[in-house]
Amino acid sequence: MILFKNKGRENTAETVKLAVERAKDAGLDIVVASSRGGSADAVLAEAERAGYSGRIVVVTTVSAAKNGGANAMPAEKRAELREKGATLVTAGHALSGAERGISTKFGGAYPVEIMAHTLRTFGAGTKVCFECSVMALDADAVEYGKPVVAIGGSAGGADTAAIITPSYSATILETLVHEIICKPSLYKAE
């Protein structure tokens, strides 16, 4: 496992390189979380450079109420990614969605949100990898029971990659995290 000193966009190139290499060596599909398309572009470019020929699934979220219904990834970018061979999945967050709406309205903590916060103890990108792989399976964009290389980020861009066998949202506790390829270190020396 590679540990990055910092989180965020500065690790995108190395994360993508490590993830594509691991996916190519293991014959696995790639699932990448991408809000506006930058991480997806990086994966597609690295896949072409490395000769990776597997499936690349780009997971983005549904239009956010805070954005007045506008999706963060423009329609033109979605079309461009599809033209480059990516499969796109647009879905509600598997680890918040409706449950966050309820907790925001009524207060309190709910089981799925607790699960998300627990995954964040390994880093925000780890939670994103877990979540986007489940969202991809829910959308039938990846094969049930088969591991994927999932790529996520903590603060824009990609900084985490993991091998995960996702399960459906309805059986989310059957999702398995097999290997962390890279992630930011959460340890900060004083």
C-alpha positions in Angstrom: 0.0 0.0 0.0 1.2 3.5 -0.9 0.5 6.2 1.6 0.5 9.8 0.4 1.7 12.6 2.7 -1.3 14.8 1.8 -4.8 14.3 0.6 -6.4 15.6 -2.5 -5.9 16.5 -6.2 -2.1 16.5 -6.0 -2.2 12.7 -5.8 -4.5 12.1 -8.9 -1.8 11.2 -11.4 -0.1 8.7 -9.1 -3.4 7.2 -7.8 -4.7 6.7 -11.3 -1.4 5.2 -12.5 -1.3 2.7 -9.6 -5.0 1.8 -10.0 -4.9 1.3 -13.8 -1.7 -0.8 -13.4 -3.4 -3.0 -10.7 -6.6 -3.4 -12.7 -4.7 -4.4 -15.8 -2.5 -6.9 -13.9 -5.6 -8.4 -12.2 -8.0 -8.2 -15.1 -10.5 -6.1 -13.2 -12.9 -3.4 -14.2 -12.3 0.1 -12.9 -14.9 2.2 -11.1 -14.0 5.9 -10.6 -16.0 8.5 -8.8 -16.0 11.8 -10.7 -18.1 14.8 -10.0 -17.1 17.1 -12.9 -15.1 14.7 -15.1 -11.5 15.4 -14.2 -10.8 12.1 -12.5 -12.6 10.2 -15.2 -10.4 12.0 -17.9 -7.3 11.1 -16.0 -8.3 7.4 -15.8 -9.2 7.2 -19.5 -5.9 8.9 -20.5 -3.8 6.5 -18.3 -5.8 3.5 -19.5 -5.0 4.4 -23.1 -1.3 5.0 -22.2 -1.0 1.7 -20.3 -2.9 -0.4 -22.8 -5.7 -1.2 -20.3 -8.7 -2.7 -22.2 -11.1 -3.4 -19.4 -14.3 -1.6 -18.6 -14.2 1.9 -17.0 -17.3 2.9 -15.1 -17.6 6.6 -14.1 -19.9 7.2 -11.2 -21.4 10.6 -10.6 -24.3 11.7 -8.4 -27.7 12.9 -9.2 -28.5 16.5 -9.4 -28.1 18.2 -6.1 -30.8 20.2 -4.6 -28.2 22.7 -3.4 -27.3 23.3 -7.1 -30.9 24.1 -8.1 -31.2 20.8 -9.9 -28.1 21.3 -12.0 -25.7 18.3 -12.2 -22.1 19.0 -11.4 -21.0 17.2 -14.5 -22.2 19.0 -17.7 -24.0 17.0 -20.3 -21.2 17.8 -22.8 -18.7 16.1 -20.5 -20.9 13.1 -20.1 -21.2 12.7 -23.8 -17.4 13.1 -24.2 -16.7 10.4 -21.7 -19.2 8.0 -23.3 -17.6 8.7 -26.7 -14.2 7.7 -25.2 -15.7 4.3 -24.1 -16.7 4.9 -20.5 -19.9 3.6 -18.9 -21.6 6.3 -16.9 -23.6 5.8 -13.8 -25.6 8.6 -12.2 -27.2 7.7 -8.9 -27.9 8.9 -5.4 -25.2 8.4 -2.9 -25.4 4.9 -1.5 -24.2 6.0 1.9 -26.4 9.1 2.4 -29.1 9.8 -0.1 -32.5 9.8 1.5 -31.1 9.1 5.0 -29.2 12.4 5.0 -32.4 14.2 4.1 -34.1 12.7 7.1 -31.3 13.4 9.5 -31.0 17.0 8.2 -34.7 17.6 8.7 -35.2 15.8 12.1 -31.7 15.5 13.5 -30.0 12.5 14.9 -27.7 9.9 13.4 -28.9 7.0 11.2 -27.3 3.6 10.5 -26.1 4.3 6.9 -24.6 7.6 7.9 -22.8 5.9 10.8 -21.4 3.4 8.3 -20.2 6.3 6.1 -18.5 8.0 9.0 -16.9 4.7 10.1 -15.5 4.2 6.6 -14.1 7.8 6.7 -11.9 6.7 9.7 -9.8 5.1 6.9 -10.0 8.4 4.9 -12.7 10.1 2.9 -11.5 8.5 -0.3 -11.9 5.0 1.2 -15.6 5.8 1.8 -15.9 7.1 -1.7 -14.4 3.9 -3.2 -16.7 1.7 -1.2 -19.7 3.8 -2.1 -19.1 4.3 -5.8 -18.5 0.5 -6.3 -21.9 -0.2 -4.6 -23.5 2.4 -6.8 -22.0 0.9 -10.0 -23.3 -2.6 -9.0 -26.7 -1.2 -8.2 -26.8 0.2 -11.8 -25.7 -3.2 -13.3 -22.6 -1.5 -14.6 -20.3 -4.1 -13.1 -20.6 -7.8 -12.6 -22.0 -9.2 -9.3 -19.5 -11.1 -7.2 -16.5 -9.8 -9.1 -13.9 -7.4 -7.6 -13.3 -4.0 -9.1 -10.6 -1.4 -8.7 -12.4 1.6 -7.2 -10.9 5.1 -7.3 -12.1 8.0 -5.1 -10.9 11.2 -3.5 -10.9 13.2 -0.4 -10.9 16.8 -1.5 -11.2 16.9 -5.2 -9.3 14.7 -7.6 -8.3 11.1 -6.8 -6.2 10.1 -3.9 -7.5 6.6 -3.0 -7.7 3.3 -4.8 -8.9 -0.1 -3.5 -9.9 -3.5 -4.7 -13.5 -4.1 -3.6 -16.1 -6.7 -4.3 -19.3 -4.6 -4.0 -22.6 -5.8 -3.0 -26.0 -4.2 -3.7 -27.3 -1.4 -1.5 -29.8 -3.8 -0.1 -26.9 -6.2 1.0 -24.3 -3.5 1.5 -22.7 -5.2 4.6 -21.6 -8.0 2.2 -19.3 -5.6 0.4 -15.7 -6.6 0.8 -12.6 -4.4 0.8 -9.8 -6.7 -0.2 -6.9 -4.3 -0.7 -6.0 -0.7 -0.3 -3.8 0.2 -3.2 -3.1 3.8 -2.1 -4.5 6.4 0.1 -3.5 9.5 2.1 -1.9 8.9 5.4 -4.1 10.2 8.2 -1.1 10.4 10.6 0.4 13.8 11.1 3.7 13.9 13.1 3.8 16.7 15.6 
